[in-house]
């Protein structure tokens, strides 16, 4: 009995020693966000509706609206495709900012706002449907700082060398001042500005009109150790004459089924980033038109259903630049499967495009 008590006391002492060792304070360099060698911010959010593609090999950390710990979306692995992430609210536009994970790692909350921004993108958050985001362009990032001050109520895209999507360089939030870092270029480059105007129906965003402003450009010569300042004031917007590059087709689907939207064999995305439209939904597509009446003819425009027997191929219609049209997809019981409205000119002075 005495021997057993002695053994029990020894075992209890060993357990206490091991327990104390396991409850020690975190050592310097310990990361509470680690699971072994994996940072948990890189866990994919399976409930997220934002399918995110990383255009580069660099591991990134994404933030919405502004770079601060409270606005963290999560980590985006290098070269990832269709990686699911989540935004906090729906039916609104966000600017997404990307920073290098190597710059983020080990930073305390107060230091996060000072991390250099590598890239940005404008996305729409939908409560039910998935949308997409491409970010992490390896052309961005470097030692030269460009500071954008946007005094307008518009989202503004900045193109490097052109206003084309493939040359998107940065996105400005309304009423904001933010910086992006780039590689110094002694010859400089021209920046092209494009306004993004929400299109709404009954308070819901159904599309975004991209309004490129001819002549609203600036030449930047980024240099290491210097800040290049770009100011966009309300006076710039008021004085600028709009130049509509496209026409706009609003599709209202009351058919009872969903469709994919195609022009010929090519699936085409709405201004919110969707190539499909479900029953009961409405979205706006931006289509290339012509500047004079009657507009550019479309003769191979197709609505593709789940069953080929329910596909709709539209007879020829025309799109004129600077005009808006509405396509109604009617219920199966209707004698006419679809109708298209006559075009009406967009109001160049409207801050939001209404339908």
ZINORPE-V282933 format. One record per pair of residues at least 12 apart in sequence whose ideal C-beta (glycine too) atoms are under 7 Angstrom apart, sorted by the first residue. I is the first residue (numbers start at 0). J is the second residue. Records with the same first field share a line. If there is no record, write none. Layout:
I: J / J
//
This chain:
38: 74
40: 60 / 73 / 74
41: 74 / 76
43: 82 / 83
44: 73 / 83 / 84 / 85
45: 83
46: 85
47: 83 / 84 / 85
48: 125 / 128 / 129 / 130
49: 84 / 85 / 86 / 122 / 130 / 132
50: 81 / 83 / 129 / 131
51: 75 / 82 / 84 / 132 / 134
52: 79 / 80 / 81 / 131 / 133
53: 75 / 76 / 77 / 78 / 79 / 134 / 135
54: 133 / 134 / 135 / 136 / 137
55: 77 / 135 / 136 / 137
56: 77 / 78
57: 77 / 99 / 135
58: 74 / 76 / 77 / 100
59: 74 / 75 / 97 / 98 / 99 / 100 / 117 / 135
60: 74 / 98 / 100 / 103
61: 73 / 75 / 84 / 95 / 96 / 97
62: 96
63: 86 / 93 / 95
64: 93 / 94 / 172
66: 96 / 98 / 111 / 112 / 114 / 116
67: 111 / 112
68: 108 / 111
72: 84
74: 100
75: 135
86: 124
88: 124
89: 124 / 125 / 126
90: 126 / 203 / 204
91: 124
92: 121 / 123 / 154 / 197
93: 122 / 124
94: 119 / 121 / 154 / 170 / 172
95: 119 / 120 / 122 / 132 / 134
96: 116 / 119
97: 117 / 118 / 134 / 135
98: 114 / 115 / 116 / 117
99: 117
102: 114 / 115
115: 180
116: 177 / 178 / 179 / 180
117: 135 / 139 / 140
118: 134 / 135 / 136 / 139
119: 169 / 170 / 179
120: 132 / 133 / 134 / 170
121: 154 / 156 / 170 / 195
123: 204 / 271 / 272
128: 273 / 277
130: 271 / 272 / 273
131: 272
139: 168 / 179 / 181
140: 180 / 181
141: 180 / 181 / 182 / 183
142: 180 / 183 / 223
143: 180 / 181 / 182 / 183 / 221 / 222 / 223
144: 178 / 180 / 226
145: 178 / 179 / 181 / 219 / 221 / 227 / 229
146: 176 / 178 / 226 / 228
147: 169 / 171 / 177 / 229
148: 176 / 229 / 230 / 231
149: 171 / 172 / 173 / 174 / 175 / 231
150: 174 / 231 / 232 / 233
151: 173 / 231 / 233 / 236
152: 173 / 174 / 350
153: 173 / 194 / 195 / 196 / 236
154: 170 / 171 / 172 / 173 / 195
155: 171 / 192 / 193 / 194 / 231
156: 170 / 193 / 195
157: 169 / 171 / 190 / 192
158: 190 / 191 / 193
159: 188 / 190
160: 188 / 189
161: 191
162: 191 / 193 / 211
168: 190
171: 231
181: 221
183: 221 / 222 / 223
184: 221
187: 218 / 219 / 220
188: 219
189: 216 / 218
190: 216 / 217 / 219
191: 211 / 216
192: 212 / 215 / 216 / 231
193: 209 / 210 / 211
194: 210 / 212
195: 207 / 209
196: 208 / 210 / 351 / 352
197: 351
198: 283 / 352 / 354
199: 351 / 353
200: 281 / 354
205: 249 / 281 / 282 / 283 / 354
206: 247 / 269 / 270 / 271 / 282 / 283
207: 270 / 271
208: 247 / 352
210: 241
211: 242 / 244
212: 239 / 241 / 242
213: 242
215: 235 / 239
217: 229
241: 347
243: 320 / 321 / 345
244: 320
245: 285 / 286 / 287 / 288 / 320
246: 286 / 288 / 294 / 318 / 319 / 320 / 322 / 324
247: 283 / 285 / 323
248: 283 / 284 / 286 / 318 / 324 / 326
249: 281 / 283 / 323 / 325 / 354
250: 276 / 281 / 282 / 284 / 326 / 328
251: 281 / 325 / 327 / 328
252: 276 / 277 / 278 / 279 / 280 / 281 / 328
253: 327 / 328 / 329 / 330
254: 278 / 328 / 329 / 330 / 331
255: 278 / 330 / 331
256: 278 / 304 / 305 / 309
257: 275 / 276 / 277 / 278
258: 275 / 276 / 302 / 303 / 304
259: 274 / 275 / 303
260: 274 / 276 / 284 / 302
261: 301 / 303
262: 297 / 299 / 300
263: 299
267: 284
269: 282 / 283 / 284
270: 283 / 284 / 285
286: 318
288: 318 / 319 / 320
289: 319 / 320
290: 320
292: 319
293: 317 / 319
294: 317 / 318 / 319
295: 317 / 318
296: 315 / 317
297: 315 / 316 / 318
298: 315
300: 313
302: 328
311: 336 / 337
313: 337
316: 339
319: 342
321: 344 / 345
322: 342 / 343 / 344 / 345
323: 342 / 343 / 345 / 354
324: 339 / 340 / 342
325: 340 / 354
326: 339
//
